Amino acid sequence: MIKQANLLFSASLMLCLSVVSPVRAHLEGNTPPPHCQLSFLDGKLAEGWEAMKGEVVYVDFWASWCPPCVKSFPFMSQLTHEFKDKGLKVIAINLDESVEDAKEFLAKRPVNFPILIDASKQCAQDFGVIAMPSTYIIDKKGFVRHIHRGFRTGEAEELRSLIEQLLIEEI
């Protein structure tokens, strides 16, 4: 009877562990972000994450049809203005089906940070994006330290505080 209970417990634990969001288990902590093939709106290829080591990188996956994304853009512009010279790099990765949709969105909402395109959507898949916007904050060592899904104005201060902490960390 005890042996069966232990087997049932072990099976239940394995099932629970397999249901836990793999993105949290895989990306947060001491894991580098997945390799991505990204380009700028003009088609020019973007540099890889390795080139940004030594900086804190705020990676935001977004789409033009996403209402919370509209709210997050002023915050990301503010972060760039406030922390760019202190080592923060904000990058927004668009997931629209059409680059024209992204361009129309940006024509109404100019930004001061790079906009990249994930044409194949493989980068979003490898990151485990399941909501819009999805933010991944990479530390100076090149590890994903925080994952944040969605955007509500009240969360801005918490994100700002986390960024400030990461900016003062030693490599």
BAFI-71781 format. One line per 2 residues: number of its first residue (from 0); for each residue x negated, y, z of N, C-alpha, C, O. Coordinates in nm, 2 decimals. Each point is the difference from the previous one (the first is absolute). Layout:
BEGIN
NUM	X:Y:Z:X:Y:Z:X:Y:Z:X:Y:Z ~ ...
This chain:
BEGIN
0	-0.08:-0.12:0.00:0.08:0.12:0.00:-0.09:0.13:0.00:0.03:0.09:-0.08 ~ -0.13:-0.09:0.16:-0.09:0.11:0.01:-0.07:0.02:-0.13:-0.02:0.11:-0.05
2	-0.02:-0.22:-0.01:-0.08:0.00:-0.13:0.09:0.06:-0.11:-0.05:0.08:-0.08 ~ 0.18:-0.12:0.08:0.09:0.06:-0.10:0.02:0.15:0.03:0.01:0.08:-0.10
4	0.00:-0.04:0.22:0.02:0.14:0.04:-0.12:0.08:-0.05:0.01:0.11:-0.05 ~ -0.13:-0.17:0.07:-0.12:0.07:-0.04:-0.01:0.01:-0.16:-0.04:0.11:-0.05
6	0.08:-0.21:-0.01:0.00:0.00:-0.15:0.11:0.11:-0.05:-0.03:0.07:-0.09 ~ 0.14:-0.07:0.16:0.10:0.10:-0.04:-0.05:0.14:0.02:0.02:0.09:-0.08
8	-0.08:-0.07:0.20:-0.06:0.13:0.03:-0.10:0.04:-0.10:0.00:0.12:-0.05 ~ -0.09:-0.21:0.01:-0.11:0.03:-0.10:0.06:0.03:-0.13:-0.04:0.10:-0.07
10	0.14:-0.17:0.03:0.07:0.02:-0.13:0.07:0.14:0.00:-0.01:0.07:-0.10 ~ 0.07:-0.04:0.21:0.07:0.13:0.01:-0.10:0.12:0.00:0.02:0.10:-0.06
12	-0.13:-0.12:0.13:-0.11:0.10:0.00:-0.05:0.02:-0.14:-0.02:0.12:-0.04 ~ -0.01:-0.22:-0.03:-0.05:0.01:-0.14:0.10:0.07:-0.09:-0.04:0.08:-0.08
14	0.17:-0.11:0.10:0.10:0.06:-0.08:0.01:0.15:0.03:0.00:0.08:-0.09 ~ -0.01:-0.04:0.22:0.00:0.14:0.04:-0.12:0.07:-0.06:0.01:0.11:-0.05
16	-0.13:-0.17:0.06:-0.12:0.06:-0.05:0.01:0.02:-0.15:-0.06:0.10:-0.06 ~ 0.13:-0.19:-0.01:0.00:0.01:-0.15:0.10:0.11:-0.04:0.00:0.05:-0.11
18	0.09:-0.01:0.20:0.10:0.10:-0.03:-0.05:0.14:0.03:0.05:0.10:-0.05 ~ -0.15:-0.09:0.14:-0.06:0.13:0.04:-0.05:0.07:-0.13:-0.06:-0.07:-0.08
20	0.09:0.19:0.07:-0.04:0.08:-0.12:-0.15:-0.02:-0.03:-0.08:0.04:0.08 ~ 0.05:-0.10:-0.19:-0.14:-0.03:-0.03:-0.08:0.13:-0.02:-0.13:-0.01:0.02
22	0.19:0.12:-0.06:-0.08:0.12:-0.02:-0.06:0.05:0.13:-0.11:0.04:0.01 ~ 0.19:-0.05:0.10:-0.06:0.04:0.13:-0.11:-0.09:0.04:-0.11:0.04:0.05
24	0.13:-0.17:-0.06:-0.09:-0.10:0.04:-0.13:0.01:-0.08:-0.11:-0.02:0.05 ~ 0.13:0.05:-0.18:-0.12:0.00:-0.09:-0.07:0.14:-0.01:-0.12:0.00:-0.01
26	0.19:0.11:0.01:-0.06:0.12:-0.03:-0.04:0.09:0.13:-0.11:0.06:-0.01 ~ 0.18:-0.06:0.11:-0.03:0.09:0.11:-0.11:-0.06:0.09:-0.01:-0.12:0.02
28	-0.08:0.21:0.01:-0.11:-0.05:0.09:-0.14:0.02:-0.06:-0.05:0.11:-0.01 ~ -0.01:-0.22:-0.03:-0.13:0.00:-0.05:-0.01:-0.06:-0.14:-0.10:-0.07:-0.03
30	0.20:0.09:-0.05:0.00:-0.05:-0.14:0.00:0.12:-0.09:0.07:0.09:0.01 ~ -0.16:-0.10:-0.11:0.00:0.11:-0.10:0.13:-0.01:-0.09:0.06:-0.11:-0.01
32	-0.02:0.22:-0.05:0.11:-0.01:-0.09:-0.03:-0.08:-0.12:-0.11:-0.02:-0.04 ~ 0.22:-0.03:-0.03:-0.03:-0.08:-0.12:-0.05:0.08:-0.11:0.02:0.12:-0.01
34	-0.10:-0.18:-0.08:-0.05:0.07:-0.12:0.12:0.04:-0.09:0.09:-0.08:-0.01 ~ -0.09:0.20:-0.04:0.11:0.05:-0.08:-0.06:0.06:-0.13:-0.10:0.07:0.00
36	0.17:-0.09:-0.11:-0.03:0.07:-0.12:0.10:0.11:-0.02:0.12:-0.02:-0.05 ~ -0.16:0.14:0.08:0.09:0.12:0.00:-0.05:0.10:-0.10:-0.12:0.01:-0.03
38	0.21:0.07:-0.02:-0.04:0.11:-0.09:0.07:0.13:0.04:0.10:0.00:0.07 ~ -0.16:0.11:-0.12:0.07:0.13:0.02:0.11:0.01:-0.10:0.01:-0.08:-0.09
40	0.07:0.19:0.10:0.11:0.02:-0.09:-0.04:0.01:-0.15:0.07:-0.03:-0.09 ~ -0.20:0.08:0.07:-0.05:0.01:-0.13:-0.06:-0.12:-0.06:-0.05:-0.01:-0.11
42	0.06:-0.10:0.19:-0.06:-0.13:-0.04:-0.14:-0.03:0.04:-0.04:-0.12:-0.01 ~ -0.03:0.22:0.06:-0.14:-0.02:0.04:0.00:-0.10:0.12:0.08:0.02:0.09
44	-0.17:-0.11:-0.08:-0.01:-0.10:0.11:-0.05:0.07:0.12:-0.09:0.09:0.00 ~ 0.15:-0.13:0.12:-0.04:0.05:0.13:-0.11:-0.08:0.06:-0.02:-0.12:-0.03
46	-0.06:0.18:0.12:-0.10:-0.07:0.07:0.06:-0.10:0.10:0.12:0.01:0.04 ~ -0.20:-0.11:0.00:0.05:-0.10:0.09:-0.01:0.05:0.15:-0.06:0.10:0.02
48	0.12:-0.18:0.07:-0.01:0.03:0.14:-0.14:0.01:0.05:-0.03:0.08:0.09 ~ -0.06:-0.16:-0.14:-0.14:0.00:0.05:-0.06:0.14:-0.01:-0.09:0.03:0.08
50	0.12:0.04:-0.19:-0.05:0.13:-0.02:0.04:0.10:0.11:-0.05:0.11:0.01 ~ 0.16:-0.14:0.07:0.05:0.09:0.09:-0.04:-0.03:0.15:0.05:0.06:0.09
52	-0.14:-0.16:-0.08:-0.05:-0.03:0.14:-0.06:0.12:0.06:-0.07:0.08:-0.07 ~ 0.09:-0.06:0.19:-0.05:0.12:0.07:0.11:0.10:0.01:-0.01:0.10:0.08
54	0.12:-0.12:-0.15:0.12:0.09:0.01:0.12:-0.08:0.06:0.00:-0.12:-0.01 ~ 0.09:0.19:0.07:0.13:-0.05:0.04:0.09:0.01:-0.13:0.01:0.12:-0.05
56	0.05:-0.22:0.01:0.09:0.00:-0.12:0.14:-0.03:0.03:0.03:-0.10:0.06 ~ 0.06:0.20:-0.09:0.14:-0.02:0.02:0.06:-0.04:-0.14:0.01:0.09:-0.08
58	0.03:-0.21:0.07:0.05:-0.06:-0.13:0.15:-0.01:0.02:0.05:-0.06:0.08 ~ 0.02:0.13:-0.17:0.15:0.00:0.00:0.05:-0.05:-0.13:-0.02:0.06:-0.11
60	0.10:-0.17:0.12:0.07:-0.05:-0.12:0.14:0.07:0.00:0.07:0.00:0.10 ~ -0.03:0.05:-0.22:0.12:0.08:-0.01:0.06:-0.02:-0.14:-0.06:-0.06:-0.09
62	0.19:0.11:0.08:0.07:0.00:-0.13:0.08:0.12:-0.01:0.05:0.05:0.11 ~ -0.02:0.00:-0.23:0.08:0.12:-0.01:0.14:-0.01:0.05:0.07:0.10:0.03
64	-0.01:-0.22:-0.03:0.14:-0.02:0.04:0.01:-0.02:0.15:0.12:-0.02:0.05 ~ -0.22:0.04:0.02:0.00:-0.03:0.15:0.02:0.13:0.08:-0.09:0.08:0.00
66	0.21:-0.06:0.06:0.02:0.12:0.08:-0.10:0.02:0.11:-0.04:0.12:0.02 ~ 0.00:-0.22:0.06:-0.10:0.03:0.11:-0.14:0.04:-0.06:-0.07:0.07:0.06
68	0.04:-0.11:-0.19:-0.12:0.04:-0.06:0.00:0.15:-0.02:-0.10:0.07:0.01 ~ 0.22:-0.01:-0.05:0.01:0.15:-0.02:-0.04:0.07:0.13:-0.07:0.10:0.00
70	0.11:-0.16:0.12:-0.03:0.06:0.13:-0.15:-0.02:0.03:-0.06:0.09:0.07 ~ 0.00:-0.20:-0.11:-0.14:-0.02:0.04:-0.10:0.08:-0.08:-0.11:0.02:0.05
72	0.14:0.03:-0.17:-0.09:0.07:-0.08:-0.05:0.13:0.07:-0.12:0.03:-0.01 ~ 0.20:0.05:0.07:-0.05:0.12:0.06:-0.09:-0.03:0.12:-0.10:0.07:0.03
74	0.13:-0.18:0.04:-0.09:-0.05:0.11:-0.13:-0.04:-0.05:-0.11:0.04:0.06 ~ 0.10:-0.11:-0.17:-0.13:-0.04:-0.06:-0.07:0.12:-0.05:-0.13:0.00:0.02
76	0.19:0.10:-0.07:-0.07:0.12:-0.05:-0.05:0.07:0.12:-0.11:0.06:0.00 ~ 0.18:-0.05:0.11:-0.04:0.06:0.12:-0.12:-0.07:0.06:-0.10:0.06:0.04
78	0.10:-0.19:-0.04:-0.11:-0.08:0.05:-0.13:0.03:-0.08:-0.11:0.01:0.05 ~ 0.13:-0.01:-0.18:-0.11:0.03:-0.09:-0.06:0.13:0.03:-0.12:0.02:0.01
80	0.20:0.08:0.00:-0.04:0.14:0.03:-0.08:0.01:0.13:-0.10:0.06:0.01 ~ 0.16:-0.13:0.09:-0.06:0.01:0.14:-0.12:-0.09:0.02:-0.09:0.04:0.07
82	0.08:-0.16:-0.13:-0.11:-0.09:0.03:-0.09:-0.04:-0.11:-0.09:-0.08:0.02 ~ 0.11:0.13:-0.14:-0.09:-0.03:-0.11:-0.15:0.02:0.03:-0.08:-0.08:-0.03
84	0.05:0.20:0.08:-0.13:0.03:0.03:-0.06:-0.08:0.12:-0.12:0.01:0.03 ~ 0.21:-0.08:0.04:-0.04:-0.08:0.12:-0.02:-0.14:-0.03:-0.03:-0.09:0.08
86	0.06:0.05:-0.21:-0.03:-0.14:-0.04:0.13:-0.08:-0.03:-0.01:-0.12:-0.01 ~ 0.12:0.19:-0.01:0.13:-0.08:-0.04:0.02:0.01:-0.15:-0.01:0.11:-0.06
88	0.04:-0.22:0.00:0.04:0.00:-0.14:0.14:-0.06:-0.01:0.03:-0.11:0.04 ~ 0.07:0.19:-0.09:0.13:-0.05:-0.02:0.02:-0.04:-0.15:-0.04:0.08:-0.09
90	0.09:-0.20:0.07:0.02:-0.05:-0.13:0.14:-0.05:-0.01:0.05:-0.08:0.08 ~ 0.03:0.12:-0.18:0.14:-0.05:-0.02:0.00:-0.08:-0.12:-0.04:0.04:-0.11
92	0.09:-0.16:0.12:0.00:-0.10:-0.11:0.15:-0.02:-0.04:0.08:-0.05:0.07 ~ -0.06:0.09:-0.19:0.14:0.00:-0.06:0.03:-0.14:-0.05:-0.08:-0.07:-0.06
94	0.21:0.03:0.09:0.05:-0.13:-0.05:0.12:0.01:-0.09:0.07:-0.10:-0.02 ~ -0.05:0.21:-0.04:0.11:0.02:-0.09:-0.02:-0.09:-0.13:-0.12:-0.03:-0.03
96	0.22:-0.01:-0.03:-0.01:-0.08:-0.12:-0.05:0.09:-0.12:-0.08:-0.05:-0.08 ~ 0.11:0.18:0.09:-0.05:0.09:-0.11:-0.09:0.11:0.07:0.04:0.06:0.10
98	-0.15:-0.03:-0.16:-0.09:0.10:0.04:0.07:0.14:-0.01:-0.02:0.09:0.08 ~ 0.11:-0.08:-0.18:0.08:0.12:-0.02:0.08:0.04:0.12:0.02:0.11:0.03
100	0.04:-0.22:0.04:0.08:0.03:0.12:-0.09:0.06:0.11:0.04:0.09:0.07 ~ -0.16:-0.14:-0.06:-0.09:0.06:0.10:-0.04:0.14:-0.04:-0.01:0.09:0.09
102	-0.02:-0.07:-0.21:-0.03:0.14:-0.05:0.11:0.10:0.03:-0.03:0.11:0.04 ~ 0.15:-0.15:-0.07:0.12:0.09:0.03:0.01:0.03:0.15:0.03:0.11:0.04
104	-0.05:-0.21:0.04:0.01:0.01:0.15:-0.11:0.10:0.04:0.03:0.10:0.08 ~ -0.15:-0.11:-0.13:-0.11:0.08:0.04:0.01:0.15:-0.06:-0.05:0.09:0.06
106	0.12:-0.08:-0.17:0.02:0.14:-0.06:0.08:0.08:0.10:-0.01:0.12:0.01 ~ 0.10:-0.18:0.07:0.08:0.07:0.09:-0.06:0.01:0.14:0.03:0.08:0.08
108	-0.13:-0.17:-0.06:-0.07:-0.01:0.13:-0.15:0.00:-0.02:-0.06:-0.11:0.02 ~ -0.01:0.22:-0.05:-0.14:-0.01:-0.02:-0.07:-0.04:0.13:0.04:0.03:0.11
110	-0.16:-0.10:-0.13:-0.07:-0.05:0.11:-0.15:0.03:-0.01:-0.05:0.04:-0.11 ~ -0.02:-0.05:0.22:-0.14:0.03:0.01:-0.08:-0.13:0.03:-0.12:0.01:0.05
112	0.17:-0.12:-0.09:-0.07:-0.13:0.02:0.02:-0.08:-0.13:0.09:0.02:-0.07 ~ -0.18:-0.12:0.05:0.01:-0.08:-0.12:0.12:-0.09:-0.01:0.04:-0.06:0.10
114	0.02:0.05:-0.22:0.11:-0.09:-0.02:-0.06:-0.11:-0.10:-0.05:0.03:-0.10 ~ 0.07:-0.16:0.15:-0.05:-0.11:-0.08:0.12:-0.08:-0.04:0.11:0.00:0.05
116	-0.13:-0.08:-0.16:0.10:-0.09:-0.05:-0.04:-0.14:0.01:-0.11:-0.04:-0.03 ~ 0.20:-0.04:0.08:-0.02:-0.15:0.01:0.09:-0.06:-0.11:0.10:-0.05:0.03
118	-0.15:0.05:-0.15:0.07:-0.04:-0.12:0.05:-0.14:0.01:0.11:-0.03:-0.04 ~ -0.19:-0.06:0.08:0.03:-0.14:0.01:0.08:-0.04:0.12:0.06:-0.10:0.01
120	-0.06:0.19:0.09:0.07:-0.02:0.13:-0.08:-0.11:0.09:0.05:-0.04:0.10 ~ -0.16:0.00:-0.15:-0.08:-0.10:0.07:-0.06:0.05:0.13:0.00:-0.07:0.10
122	-0.04:0.20:-0.10:-0.05:0.06:0.12:0.10:0.00:0.11:-0.02:-0.04:0.11 ~ 0.14:0.08:-0.14:0.11:0.01:0.09:0.03:-0.14:0.05:0.03:-0.03:0.12
124	-0.03:-0.07:-0.21:0.03:-0.14:0.04:-0.11:-0.05:0.10:0.03:-0.06:0.10 ~ -0.16:0.09:-0.14:-0.11:-0.05:0.09:0.00:0.07:0.13:-0.04:-0.06:0.10
126	0.08:0.19:-0.09:0.02:0.06:0.13:0.12:-0.05:0.08:0.00:0.02:0.12 ~ 0.09:-0.07:-0.19:0.12:-0.05:0.07:0.11:0.11:0.02:0.07:-0.01:0.09
128	-0.06:0.10:-0.19:0.09:0.11:0.01:0.14:-0.06:-0.01:0.04:-0.07:-0.09 ~ 0.04:0.10:0.19:0.14:-0.04:0.01:0.10:0.11:0.02:0.12:-0.02:0.01
130	-0.16:0.14:0.00:0.08:0.12:0.03:-0.06:0.12:-0.07:-0.12:0.00:-0.02 ~ 0.20:0.10:0.00:-0.04:0.13:-0.05:0.02:0.11:0.10:0.11:0.01:0.05
132	-0.20:0.08:-0.03:-0.14:-0.02:-0.03:-0.06:-0.10:0.10:0.05:-0.03:0.11 ~ -0.17:-0.03:-0.15:-0.08:-0.08:0.09:-0.14:0.06:0.01:-0.06:0.03:-0.11
134	0.02:-0.01:0.23:-0.13:0.07:0.02:-0.10:-0.10:0.07:0.04:-0.07:0.09 ~ -0.16:0.08:-0.14:-0.11:-0.09:0.05:-0.11:0.10:0.03:-0.05:0.07:-0.09
136	0.00:-0.07:0.22:-0.10:0.09:0.04:-0.13:-0.08:0.01:-0.01:-0.09:0.09 ~ -0.09:0.12:-0.16:-0.13:-0.07:-0.01:-0.10:0.09:0.08:-0.01:0.12:-0.02
138	-0.07:-0.19:0.11:-0.09:0.07:0.08:-0.13:0.02:-0.08:-0.02:-0.04:-0.11 ~ -0.08:0.11:0.17:-0.13:0.03:-0.06:-0.08:-0.12:-0.04:-0.08:0.01:-0.09
140	0.10:-0.12:0.16:-0.07:-0.12:-0.03:0.06:-0.08:-0.12:-0.05:-0.09:-0.05 ~ 0.17:0.14:0.01:0.07:-0.07:-0.11:0.10:-0.10:0.04:0.03:-0.09:-0.08
142	0.02:0.09:0.20:0.10:-0.09:0.05:0.13:0.06:0.01:0.02:0.12:0.04 ~ 0.09:-0.19:-0.08:0.13:0.04:0.02:0.03:0.00:0.15:0.01:-0.11:0.06
144	0.02:0.23:0.00:0.02:0.01:0.14:0.15:0.02:0.04:0.03:-0.03:0.12 ~ 0.05:0.08:-0.21:0.14:0.02:0.03:0.08:-0.01:-0.12:-0.04:0.04:-0.11
146	0.16:-0.10:0.13:0.10:-0.01:-0.11:0.12:0.06:0.05:0.05:-0.02:0.11 ~ 0.01:0.11:-0.19:0.12:0.07:0.04:0.10:-0.01:-0.12:-0.03:0.04:-0.11
148	0.15:-0.08:0.14:0.10:-0.01:-0.11:0.11:0.11:0.02:0.04:0.02:0.11 ~ 0.00:0.04:-0.22:0.10:0.10:0.01:-0.06:0.14:0.04:-0.12:0.00:0.02
150	0.20:0.10:-0.01:-0.04:0.13:0.05:0.11:0.08:0.06:0.10:0.03:-0.07 ~ -0.11:0.00:0.19:0.09:0.08:0.07:-0.08:0.12:0.06:-0.10:-0.03:0.06
152	0.16:0.15:-0.07:-0.08:0.11:0.04:-0.05:-0.01:0.15:-0.12:0.05:0.02 ~ 0.19:-0.11:0.07:-0.05:-0.02:0.13:-0.12:-0.08:0.02:-0.07:0.00:0.10
154	0.04:-0.08:-0.20:-0.12:-0.09:0.00:-0.13:0.07:-0.04:-0.11:-0.05:0.02 ~ 0.12:0.17:-0.07:-0.11:0.07:-0.05:-0.11:0.02:0.11:-0.12:-0.01:-0.03
156	0.16:0.05:0.14:-0.10:0.03:0.11:-0.07:-0.12:0.04:-0.12:0.00:0.03 ~ 0.18:-0.12:-0.02:-0.06:-0.12:0.03:-0.11:-0.04:-0.11:-0.11:-0.04:0.04
158	0.15:0.06:-0.16:-0.10:-0.03:-0.11:-0.11:0.10:0.01:-0.12:-0.04:-0.02 ~ 0.14:0.17:0.04:-0.10:0.10:0.01:-0.10:-0.04:0.11:-0.12:0.01:-0.01
160	0.18:-0.05:0.13:-0.09:-0.03:0.11:-0.09:-0.12:-0.03:-0.11:0.00:0.03 ~ 0.17:-0.10:-0.10:-0.08:-0.12:-0.04:-0.12:0.04:-0.09:-0.11:-0.04:0.01
162	0.15:0.13:-0.11:-0.11:0.05:-0.09:-0.11:0.07:0.07:-0.11:-0.02:-0.02 ~ 0.15:0.11:0.12:-0.10:0.07:0.07:-0.09:-0.09:0.08:-0.12:0.02:0.00
164	0.18:-0.13:0.06:-0.09:-0.10:0.07:-0.09:-0.06:-0.10:-0.12:-0.02:0.04 ~ 0.17:-0.03:-0.15:-0.09:-0.06:-0.10:-0.11:0.09:-0.05:-0.11:-0.05:-0.03
166	0.14:0.18:0.01:-0.10:0.09:-0.05:-0.12:0.02:0.10:-0.11:0.03:-0.04 ~ 0.14:-0.04:0.17:-0.11:0.02:0.09:-0.08:-0.13:0.04:-0.10:0.00:0.07
168	0.15:-0.12:-0.12:-0.07:-0.12:0.03:-0.13:-0.01:-0.08:-0.01:0.06:-0.11 ~ -0.09:-0.12:0.18:-0.13:-0.01:-0.06:0.01:-0.13:-0.10:0.08:-0.09:0.02
170	-0.16:0.10:-0.12:-0.01:-0.12:-0.09:-0.07:-0.11:0.06:-0.02:-0.11:-0.07
